[in-house]
Structure formats: C-alpha cells, structure tokens
Amino acid sequence: MQRSQTYIAIDDTDEIAYFTSTGEICEELRAHLDAKNIKTTPVTRHQLLLDHRVPYTSHNSSMCFSAEFNPVELEEFKVYAIAHLTKQSAPSSAPALCICQYKDIVSKEDLIEYGVKTKNTLMTPHQAYITAQKHKIFLLSLKENDQGVVGALAGVALRISGNDGAMKGRIDIGQEFSTYDDIEALEHFDEILLINGKKVNPSYPIYTKEFLKGVCIDHKCVLLLEEENNFYKPLSRKQILEY
C-alpha cells in the first residue's frame, strides 16, 4: 500500500505542575510510530499568540511532527493517539489532535495563512474547524472545551510552511567552546548560519557552554548563531521562542 506524508499536531494537554507536557506527549506518539518502523521526523514547537484571552499553561505553543503512513497504519494510529491523549492529558486541559495528509490540502498557502494568523490574531475554534474541513484535515477536540483545536491545526499549518518553529530537545556539549567541525560531526543540524542568514566563518570558535537548539528554516534544522568578538554564540532561550 502506498504511503502518504502526514502531519500530526497536538495542543493544550497539560497544566501547571502536571507530571508531563504537550511536548513529551507528542514525543511519545512519535516513539510509538518509530517502534513500528514507521518513518517520522523530529518534533517542532510552534509559538502562538500570547494574549490574556487565550488560556495556556506557560508559553502557548503547539507541537508537530510528520510521518509516512499507509491507510491502515493511519487509522490504527488515530485510535492509538486518541486513547493516549485521553489518558495522558491533564484534568483541566482542552486537548486536541490534528492529523493532515499533505496530498489532501487544497491550498497550501491558505492553510499556512491560518497558521500565521494564530501567531498574532485571536482565532476561534469555529475558524479552525472551517479551515480543517476545507482541507480534509482530521481535527478533534477530546473534551467539551474545544479551544485546543486552534493550536493543533496551527501546529500543522506552521510546520508545513517550513519556516516556523524550534526543534524539540537540545544538544548539551559540556564544554565552553567547540569548533565548527565539532558541531557538524554531531549530524544534528542541516545547516549552521548566522542570524542574518550569512554563512559562518568555520575558523571561529563557537560558544557551547549552554545548550544548542535548532530552528526550522526552509524545511531544515538550522543552528543560528550571533557574532561576538572573534567567536559565535547560539541564540538565547528568549530569542528561540520567537521562532
């Protein structure tokens, strides 16, 4: 059976001091597929609107990854994902699941526009459902409070854009400085660039005492750096949140 590129996103599954997080639950879904030898991509975190009218735990972000399914595998995964989200989500949360087959998207630009709007505009569940229906996207709220569908659909839309989001997880090298070749040898980043988009000077040392984290640019995992006095440093946690 032919496999289809499929995007999976979840949102609003946790609460303050809960034992797990939306990111961890998303990683569990991905690990379930990896164990079945279904090809997946890394999880990305997508920042959405920060507004007092939007209920969120800490940063209002959704999580997304992609996988390649045949029709039988996809239906089996839907059942598993719903059950897992129901079991793992916090009591006060409004968990939502979004599953989008890339081949069914009517207009990629239209879907991406929805995602971009969620970063600076207050969107409603009704708008999310209308957009999902247009593109034959599976969008489900697991509770009566369906606010989570806004972010779940946005996660898919922004991931498909290829120019939004930070990769979940981080690299801790454990030494103050590393070389360009050291970081390339990790085989974790597709590219290493300066924040202005320019190429780095491979002879400059890179400050690695703090963590390294990739962001999504042009569908690649990119390590962005800033130039200091004869060395480079990675973006701060606050800067990464902007992606």
C-alpha positions, 0 to 999 in steps of 0.5 A: 500500500502506498504511503502518504506524508502526514502531519500530526499536531497536538495542543493544550494537554497539560497544566501547571505542575502536571507530571508531563507536557504537550511536548513529551506527549507528542514525543511519545506518539512519535516513539510509538510510530518509530517502534513500528518502523514507521518513518517520522521526523523530529518534533517542532514547537510552534509559538502562538499568540500570547494574549490574556484571552487565550488560556495556556499553561506557560508559553502557548505553543503547539507541537508537530511532527510528520510521518509516512503512513499507509491507510491502515497504519493511519487509522490504527494510529488515530485510535492509538493517539486518541486513547493516549491523549485521553489518558495522558492529558491533564484534568483541566486541559482542552486537548486536541489532535490534528492529523493532515495528509499533505496530498489532501490540502487544497491550498497550501498557502491558505492553510499556512495563512491560518497558521500565521494568523494564530501567531498574532490574531485571536482565532476561534475554534469555529475558524479552525474547524472551517479551515480543517474541513476545507482541507480534509484535515482530521481535527478533534477536540477530546473534551467539551472545551474545544479551544485546543483545536486552534493550536493543533491545526496551527501546529500543522499549518506552521510546520508545513510552511517550513519556516516556523518553529524550534526543534524539540530537545537540545544538544548539551556539549559540556564544554565552553567552546567547540569548533565548527567541525565539532558541531557538524560531526554531531549530524544534528543540524542541516545547516549552521548560519548566522542570524542574518542568514550569512554563512559562518566563518568555520575558523571561529570558535563557537560558544557551547557552554549552554545548550544548542537548539535548532530552528526550522528554516526552509524545511531544515534544522538550522543552528543560528548563531550571533557574532561576538568578538572573534567567536559565535554564540547560539541564540538565547532561550528568549530569542528561540521562542520567537521562532 
